[in-house]
Amino acid sequence: MRAVPRFVRVAISRRPGHRTSGWRAHRRSSPDRLKRIRAVLPAVCAIGIAAVAGWLLAGGCLPAGEIVFGRFQPAALESSSGPPVHIDSSPAGAQVRIDGTGYGTTPLDVRLEPGQHTLDLHHPEALDDQHSLQVAATGARVEVDMWRRRPAVAAVRPVYPGAALLDAQFLNDGQVALVVGFSSQAGAAGASRELWRLDPATGQLARVGTPWPATAATSMVMAPGGDRVALVTPASSAPVTTAGWRTDTASPQASRPETVWVAALDGDGPPRSVFELPSVSTPAARAGTTDPERIASLVWTPDGARLVAITRQSGPPARARVLLLNVTAHGDTDTPPVAADELVLLPADVLPNSATPDPNGQWLAMVTHAASAPGGDDLLNLCALELRAGGAFRDLADLGSAASAAAAEPIAWAPASDSTSKRLLFVGPAPAAASSSGGLFGFGALFGALRPSAPPSGLFIADVDASGLMDAQPRRLGSVLNTIGPLWRSQTSLFGFVRESDGTLGLRSVDPTSGTVRDLGVSLPATVAQGAGVAARWDARHGRALLLTRSPSATAAGTSRQAWLMSCVSPSAQSAAAR
């Protein structure tokens, strides 16, 4: 038998299908290894879940959706059906969610079905923003100025050294109308008033020229549109011209009583009188009084079509009348003013600059002051009055002592889109929570009672349209305390300031249903609003607020205020809005 070559024997030993004993051992061990993996895998998953839960509890957050799943591609967005929608924000790079679905970051172009959608924006340097997005058949374009977590704050000075800032109000275009007062020259009676306009975008101040000299007006207010001014000229023993100047050559029988005038700021037409108080010598005047009735303040309705005149007559008791004037009625200086609708006569004062109409001009909220009442002395009340002849009157709530009065109205009306009811958010006294840490023999509670502290306040909501007695009662919103300057930013979001432990003001959001409070991470500088009666007036549309406090002293022009302007939008957004 011939010998087989060595290399052939090796090839035969490694032919396909030949299984070694080591390979068979490996196959036998695979099921055991799979069993071990199956036993260990649940434990590994449990450890991972526990680690994620611990991270979230410690304040961590999950990675953004675009990090996990990648950014949405424009091609995928363009393939959707519907008209085009462009979404942009300031600052840029905000995450966009539409009807709960993520779509990427701004600036963004998407296609959506026509109709109403919910737009949510999130940016780490700004406050979360939610909007109702209405998409037409031709598409839509949305540009949102998100409120930044580091707002800019500047003091609003009263124009002149030694002058007093009597009032500050936002106009519809975001500018601020300032009423400035200063003492008259020696030997002259009364005080002068001037009207100024402040542009927050540029910081420019401009004096508003009126047809009257400054000394002829006891009260003045600019219309919300900034196109007209209403003011009161005092009663005079000598007559006044249409511009408010005295004419001493005329006969005393032509003396004019206290009068409300309206004038266009562009000079279109002469000023015209819209209301006159009855003369002291007329039967309409209250007999036996030494202090005649005077017009204390004027308030425009949001549409600029009507004026509310609030009068005051000293008592005791003091009395106030609220009158509704139709300023759209035609007339001139030779035509007697049309009759005013007297809405209510109150046995109390109405605090100056506290009357605020709702966005639709159907109701007026105001703070009244009773020097002496069955419930005590120097009491404040929140009231609401329907702005029509024979309209309803609501005494909503007690606001405590006049010593705690805010520098501006502590109220906020629901947005104009709220058609279901006329809801009013306000700050009122709240009972303090009882402390359970009385210490040994209750000495802790005793010493706590001896420490002076401001009375706590809470947030309340009232429905002025409610028909039933119980439905009309204000309800407290959660257990939030000591909110300042409330704002109804949207139907689902309420804002307000609180005084932090270090004395600064911080911004909070409050859920209007549950009362849950959330810290927004917004804190103002320590020098802002350090005074008595802190209050805020908001311009939510332009992301601004006026913070007001009472001045420590009064002037001849009246009680003055200190003011700060806070802006939550970027300077570029302000400049764009100004253009």
Phi, psi and omega in degrees: 000127183287146180283139177276132180301155185295319183293333177289321179297323179294318180297321179295321181292340182248020182294156179302145181090351179278123183248130178272166179292329179294321180294320179294325178293323178295318178295325180291333183275345183298312178302324178295319180294320179297321177297320180294321179296317179296328179285326184275329186303313178302322179295320179296317179297318179298319179296319179296316179297317179297322180294318179296317179298318178296323178296318179293319179295331180279000178104005178284176179219156178286154179296152180300153183298326181288339176286321182283314187255354183085159181285151177291136180276139179303326180298320180293324180290321181292337181284348179290159179271163178108167180289159182285144178229126177254129182237125178225159181212159171233115003287156179286167179087018178281138177288136186248130171232129180239119183055036176087357182251133179285140182233004181114209184233157179282150356289146190216139174242123181227172173238128183230154175291143178302146181131193183264135179227164177254122182252123177242134179237138179226130178217136184296337181261005183222168177281143177303141185232136178231133181226156170267118185257116179259117182256121178274176180294336179267357180110192182202159176225125185235128175233118187246125172269099182288146180281122183281153181282350178238082183289156174270138182229133179222144177287141176259112184268154183279035173071299184254146170296131180086354178277170181240137174272108185274327180196157178214127183223146173280143171262173183297329182273007178092350176284167185243128175266124181249134171254117185248134179235148176207153185295147178285173179293162182302136179088349179263145181270154174081196183217155181269152176226142176227152180248128181232156178239128180249128177263107182296334182289324182250343184078008183278139175252138179222131178285138180265116179283134179238160180288358183248149169292154186300326184284354184269355185248130174264344177203142178210147181207139180271144178294152182304328179280353179074012184258345182222164177225141174243139179209168183244128172261140185287160174295148183221148176284334173252149182292164178237154175280180179295341178266003178091002182278143177285143174236091187291347182279347182281166182283149180296337181295342183268012181304145185251137177283180178299132192225143174261127180243151174230133180221144175280135184283346177270006179077012181280094179092157181284160174297151178226146179275137181245349179195143174229136172286147177296144179293153180299332183276353182275157179298336181291338179286150183288128184287147173077011181261146177260346180245107184290163177290138181229154176276115185274323183201159177235144180223128174276145168283157186302330180276356179072012182269340184224156175239143171252122177254128180246122182256167178215140173222127183294151181260227004278147349278158176293149181230153178220141173244145175244121184238143180252124184245131177269104185271359177272351179294142182286145179178169177217188185290341180267354181259130179300143179299149178290155181293142179267153175271115176279117185272322182198150172243121187249140172276047183198167174275160167251123182301135179303139176063020179258347182281127184223119178281156176285165186302334180269357178070027181259336181228155176232122174262142182207155178254123180256157180229123177250114180295327179216125183214163179302331181275354181145187182251153177053056183256144176253143177225147174261125182233156175229138185229130178283131187273069173200156180299129182074017182286168183284154175233132181236125168267101193276314189196155170277136181250009176093202185280152178295338178296338181260015182297140179278160181288345176214171184299129181272048187226164174209125176278150175295154181302159183296337181287350180281094185268352184282328182198165174259093184263141183235124176260131181212162178258126180219168180299140179231142178294138179286143178290136180291136180270135179264359182260070183282345181077186182296125179059019178075015181294332179298318178293325179295310180292328177295325179291332180282340180283127179290138178208153179289141178297138182290153177230155179233173177261137181227152176236132178234142176254104186285346179270356184297144183263327181274157181297314182290323180293333181279351181286133176298142177248142180282144182261101179060211180238020181296140183239149167058045174280143182238136174059065183292152178222131173265088187289321177209179181297335185245011186215126174243142178240159175188154177270153172225153177272116181287170181296334179270006177094349180279167177262132176239155182259137179233156170248148183230131176286125185289350180261309185265339184081009179294132183256138178229132177284125182270358179074021179253121180228136182266158179302155186294338183274358186271134173056044175263082181195184183274148175065044183299134179212170181217141169244134189250146165238083187296329181298321181256006176068041182228161176214145171256118176265126186236143171225160176281136177292145181295346180223158177258155180241175178295337180276355180121181180291123184265168181231158168250142187222147174227139178257121179252132178236125180263359180255161184288155178301324179296322178292324177296317180295321178295320179294324179293323178288000000 
